Amino acid sequence: LLEIYGLKLEWCDEPEDRIPLQLKMANLLEDLLSETQEAITIYTEIRAVSPDHPAALDALIRLYESEGMWLELAEGLMEKLAAMDAGSERYDLQVRLGDVQHEKLGETVSAIELFREVTVADPDHSGACQALEKLLSDPEHRAAAALILEPVYEGKDDWHSLLTVLEAQCESSDEPAVQVAL
């Protein structure tokens, strides 16, 4: 079947006409033959002709993640985010990108900024709050996470969690005046 699709591709004159066949080929390679790298190559070819092709981008994101291609995954998630409007789906994707940046690429500062953007837009977003709460145990990024979580917990009247982030800010500060103020 893969060879038949390959022959049909040769008959296509226009690059846009090739896309449906390329999608079928990539699906076969991925699903039936487990030839992930070849599927990635075809999806990349599709995006070269049609950069905004959503199915190809979604497939690449899925394959990059399954193959542990973290930098490519982050780039794909950023491309997808660029095309999205505000809303819960966008916030979920921002948290997913932040997780990749923090856990797989070591770009924690960039991840924190994404989590901050989400909590500003949606203070109840559990994924962003949980990611920031995990960072409270990281001495290097504890203060930044605590500063972001403080208004979230104040807004929810979550006094126990607020106390935790204020303690984190106090412990992270070297200035006595800041420690007294907290």
N, C-alpha and C positions, 0 to 999 in steps of 0.2 A: 504493500500500500504506500509505503514511504517512497519507493522508487517511482510509482505512478504519479504521485504528487510532484516529485522532482521533474518528471517528464512534462507534466502540465505547466510547471513553472517556466520551462524553456519556451513554451508557446505564448506566454504572456508578453505583450509589448510594453505595456505601461506598468511602472513600479506599483501603482496603487491597485492594479488588477491582481498583483501577486499576493497581496496581504491575506485574503481569505485562505489561500492554499498554504501560505507560510504558517498561519495560525493552526491549521490542521496538522501540519508537519511537526510544529513545536509541541502541540498537545500529544501527538503520538510518541515523540521522543521522550517527553517528560513522563507521561502516564504509563505507557506500555513498555518502553524500552529502558527507562531510567537513565537516559543519556542527557543528564541535566546540562552539562556544558554546551552540548550542541543545541539544546533548546534555548539556552541563554543567547547563543550566537544568532539564532533566527529571530528571537524577540528583539534583539538589538538592531538587526537589519530592518525589521518592521518600523522601529522607532526612528531609524535614520530617514526613512521615507515619510513617515507620519509621526512626528515627534509628540503629538498630543494623543496618540492612540491609547485609550485607557486600559484596554484588556492587556496589551503588551506591557505597559508599565506595571499593572497589578501582578502579572505573571513574573516579571523580572524581580519585583519586590519579594514575592513568595520564594522564588528560586535563590535569590541572594541570601535570604535568611536561612533556607535549608542547607545551603552550601557554606555558610559561615563567612560570606563575603561582606563583612560589616561596613567597610567604607562605601562600597557600591550600594548596599542597603540604605545607608544614611542618605546618600545622594538621591536615590529613588524616592525615599520618603519626603525629602525636601522638595523634589519636583512635584510630587503629589500635593503637598501642602500649598505650594505656590498657586495651584489651580483651585483651591477650596475656599469657600466662604466661612465665616465664623459659625460655630455651632458645635454640638457635642461630638460629631464625627471628626471634626478638625481637632478638637481638644484631645480626643483619644489618640489621634495620629501624632500630635505634638508630644504627648507623653510617651508614646512608643518610640519616637525618634530620640527623645531625651534619654530613655532607657538604653537605647543602642549607644548613644554618645557616651553615657556614663559607664555602663557595664562592659561594653565591647571595645570602645575606642579610647577610653580614658579622658574624654573631653567633658569633664564634670562641670566646668564653668558654663559651657554652652548648654548643657543639660539643665542646669539650675535656671538659666534664663528662660528656657522653654517652659519649665514647670511654673516659674513665676508668671509668665504670660497667661498660662491656663488658669492659675488661681485668681489672677486679677479679673479675668473674664467670667470665671465660674468657680467661686470659692468652695462650692460643694463637690467639685470634681475629685472623687476619691482616689483615682490613679495618681494625679499630681500631688495630692496631699500625702499619700502613702510613700511616693518616691522621695519627697522632701523629708518625711519623718525618718526614712532609712538613712538619709544623709546627716541626721542629727548625731549619729554615732561615728561620723567621720570627722576627726578633729580639724582637718584642713578646711572643710566646707560647712561645718556645724553652724557657725555664726550666720552665714548667708541663708542657709535653710531656715534657721530660727527667725530671722528678720522677715522672711516671706510668710512664714506660718503664723506669726504673731497677729496680724490683722484678720486672718482667716478664723483663728480661734476666738478672738475678741468678738467678731461678728456672730459667731455661733453660741456665744456665752459658754464656751467649753473651758471652764476655769482650770481644770486639772491639766489639760494639754497646754493651755496658756502658761501655766506655771512652769511646765517642762521647758518650753521655748525661752522663757525669760531667764531661767536658770542657765540654759545653754548659752544665751547671749552674755550673761554675767561671767560665766566661766571662760568664755572666749575672749573677753576684753581684758587688756592689760592696764586700762586706765581706771584708777580708783573712783573718779567722779562718775564714770559710766556705770560702774558696778554698784555704787550707792544709789544712783538714779533708778536702776532696775530693781 
